[in-house]
Amino acid sequence: MANLNLQGMGVALITPFKTDESVDYDALLKLVDYQIQNGTDYLVVLGTTAETATLTEEDQEEVVRAVVAQVRRRIPVVRGVSGNCTRVLVDKLKDGDYQGIDAILSVVPYYNKPSQEGIYQHFKAVAEATTLPIVIYNVPGRTAVNMTAETTLRIAREFEHVVAVKEASGNIAQIDDILTHKPEHFQVISGDDALTFPMIALGASGVISVLGNAFPREFSRMVHLALAGDYESARTIHSGFLELIDLLFVDGSPAGVKSLLHVMGFIENKLRLPLVPARVQTYEKLRDVWQKLKLKS
């Protein structure tokens, strides 16, 4: 399992809610099938886009069970398992049920702002607590601390089943440093839809996408064209999505993509507090852009 290949487009799956804020499992399973039928290479459950911070432990386990059962091993499933107390996270990895899970995604500890040594020691403990492949996740805009290229490479070299980093720092020089010096087994995955094309051109293996919730076929095509070296065709698709990608994040994520999926008829436009739906003007712009894209497709 440590040789799991996460090349291509993974999708950071949303968690749809009903108007009473309960999980809408019918909508969730339809979204899973929509992804598999339209070229998504793997799914990520219980990531940031899933509103995991607002899901109860019971919700989390049931969402994972439902997705794993619906996927039926057709594509890999990556489970988000994160925390800012290393001991609690280690216990969760040792004691949890990971049947049907192909890898875990674990974010740099948030809020308590560890040093680079603290980040290394945290992921060392995570790596020693599980034999599953691990994707470490650097998103300083949410965690308040950046995992440097030096720390990422130190972890990658010491733990073979740390198979990838999801890089969402937006720092191209840092990303290029990782790509230049990484061990052969280690993949760099874009955590930013808008930077996926240039990152693949530098050597990244793909993306874990928010946009892919709504446009899996089209965005996956862009990713695979870029991976195949057809940069001209990939650039055309990339450029066509930039306006939509900006709108998806202007009111925070996953508010934007949930608005878009509501426009498309997949889900209720519902989030759990402290997250709220996108503003009306953003919703209307998303609807207009979606209609334009639909006419082009």
Beta strands, then each sheet from edge to edge (+ up, - down):
strand 1: 8-12
strand 2: 42-45
strand 3: 77-80
strand 4: 103-107
strand 5: 134-138
strand 6: 162-167
strand 7: 187-190
strand 8: 206-209
sheet 1: 1+ 2+ 3+ 4+ 5+ 6+ 7+ 8+ 1+
end
